[in-house]
Amino acid sequence: MPQDYRLYLGVILTGCLIVVGVSFFPALTTSGSGSSTSSYGPQYQAAFRAELDYCRENADDVNCRCFANISGMIQADTKPRVPGAVYADKQELARWQAAKSC
């Protein structure tokens, strides 16, 4: 019987550690800190303009301002989500997410 309590305690502690560990990682598909787009400054503005031009030339049935905003935020966010992890091409990912959202 005492072994059962140790097992339950171990499962509960492991679950708590997993929840705490996951809470420290930001969502991998968001644009980062959730701050306004104006805080990105010139890097965001350059990406926004480039993506707006790309959308106007290549996309059909897409809100280009929405597309450029989402894609620009993703491309302007330079902080890695998980240190040491390998990610997909940032531009391709940004354009895919923007096209699906807009």
N, C-alpha and C positions, 0 to 999 in steps of 0.2 A: 504494500500500500504506500509506504513512503516514497518508493521509486516513482509511482504515478505522479505524485505532487512535483517531484523534480522534473519529470518530463513535461508536465503542463507549464511549469515555471520557465523551463528552457524554451518552449514553443512561444510563449507570450513574450519573453525577452527578445527572442530572435525576430518576431513580428514587429515589435516596437523599434528595434534597431534598423530594420529594413525601411519602415515608414519614415524615421528620422533621416536616414541616409538619402532616400529619394527626395525628400523635401528640400534638400540643399541643391539639387540640380534643377536649373530652369527647364521649362518645356523645350524640347528640341525643335519644335516646329514654329515657335513664336519668333517675333522679331527682337526679343531680348527683354530689356528692362521695363517695357510698357510705357516709357516716357513719350512725350510728344515728338512729332517728327521734326519740329524746329530745333530740338536739342542736338540733332545729328550734324547740323551745320553744313559746311561746304561739301563734305563727302556725300551726304544725303542728296543735296541739291544737284550735284553732278550726276549721281545715279538716277535720280528722278527724271532729269532732262533726257538722259540717254535712253531710259526705258520708255519714256513717252514717245520719243522718235521711233523706237523699235516697234512699239504697239501700233502707231499710226501707219507704218509701212507694211507690217506683217499680219496684224490680227484683224479678224472679222468678228462682229457681234460681241465685242468686249468694250467695256467702259475703260478707255485708255487712261483717264486720270486715276481711277481706282487701281488699275494694273500698275501704273508707274509708281503710285504711292506704296503699295505692298512690296513690289519688287525692289524699289529703292530702299525701303526700310531694312529688308533682309540683307541686301548687298552692303549697306552702310554699317551694319552691325559686325564689327571685326573681332569681338571677343569670342573665343572658342567656348562651346557649351560644356564639353567634357575634356579636360586637358589630356593631350596625347591621343585623342580619338581621330579617326580618319573620316572625313565627310565627303558627300557628293559635291560635284561642281556647284559652287554657290550661285552662279548666274543661272544655270539650268534649273536648280531647285527654286530659286526666286521666281523665275518666269513660270514654272509649272504651278506653283502655289498661287501666284497672282492670277493666272488664267482660270484656275478652278474657282477662285473666290469672286472674280468679277465677271 
